[in-house]
Amino acid sequence: MNTKHASLTSIGTAPWKFLLLAAALLFSYALPVHADDHVEAPAVTEVEEEAGPVDDYNELLEAQGEYAPAYDFFTTSMLWTVIAAALVFLMHLGFATLESGLCQRKNVVNVLFKNVFIISIGVVTYAFFGFNTHYPGEFNGWFSWGGMIGDLNADGGNTWGYGGLGLAMTGFGDFIFQAMFAATGATIVSGAVAERVKLGSFMIFAVLFVGVAYPIAGSWHWGGGVLADMGFKDFAGSTVVHAFGGFGALACVMVLGPRKGKYTENGIKPIPAHSFPLAAIGVFLLMFGWYGFNGGSVLSAEPGALGLVFTTTTLGACAGALGAITVSWFMLKKPDLSMALNGLLAGLVGITANADVISVSGALIIGLIAGGLVVVSIIFLDKSKIDDPVGAISVHGVCGVWGTIAVAIFGTGDFSMATQIKGTLLVSVFAFVFAYIVFSVLKAVMGVRVSEEEEERGLDISEHGQEAYTN
């Protein structure tokens, strides 16, 4: 029997149940309702007031002074800042996965180990001296060595005292977000020198590149130095982070030389990636983390800016992939997955300098050009016998420069092309020279390259005595 019909039959056979239910409902609606019933009921409010939470909240509001009406915005912005920092941290998983996927299986442990070291040493050195070198306060515009961070809540832990409306976060929020950026430069280099670099030499280089060179270059722009005085525009670091890492990588690769057997008398010998699934996962993790990289650079949860930055970031990335697919298919006669993946990253790098000042059409054009550029650059470097297993120099260096210059072309503001070129040249040349000198000194003192036998066997066994795969 249908259950709906069964319930009706039950009521029909016992009408007294229906009448009792109706009477109860009528009685409940007939009870008087007083406006003050809802006020008197929650006596808990008085208990809470005596216990302190309300007083504590009122004290927090009073501490905001003229900013008190926007305290909830401050709290939301601080929450978004630490979420963005976590997303940027996730990018290091993306780098590790992408690099290990594009390398040979005999070098996967080595790639992963370097990525663990880079994020660890990057955050620690940033706490010891990087942060206060990056943001030195009063200095000559070029260099001021900083000490270790202290109590960054001292000037406004629960108030707007640290940065006001333009920097809606606490001191510790600012530190942890910027610390996640710091290690990125050496991570870019890690991919370019993969499969033949000595682990110890690279670790020493990473300490100096991340701990010393990056905070100095960053202080020129974000610390109020010479680039800031010039009016240089680089929203989230197409130059200060990506071109910095890309041209540092170029210097190291030139000192290190190509992988054994890559360039022969008969031409270029491809060294295939061992896992395209890992590489693809890495790229999508990087794109996901980029929402924190660019979105967090708004430095608050201001709705209009966040929506624009998320949109331009996404459009730039997707246009970059389409640009790379089109150009590589035309040049290589086949649709190349590695080029498509690098195109996605190229679009992201290209959009990073300008995501907050461009239109939808501008984002699409910038990304599309970046995608085409990365293909041409990778092929050109390969023909020039500059061996970059993951395309880091092209993705971060070349497209970082393009994205910074694009500010003057597509940005909705008064941006100088000469200033943009001058700024990106200053950072790129500094990164190249610093890396070239440090790597050359390491080469002379302790060597930077494993032996041919070790390279042939694989760095997993020769450097670590471990294998990523057991079969």
Order of alpha helices (4+ residues) and beta strands (2+ residues): alpha-alpha-alpha-alpha-alpha-alpha-alpha-alpha-alpha-alpha-alpha-alpha-alpha-alpha-beta-beta-alpha-alpha-alpha-alpha-alpha-alpha-alpha
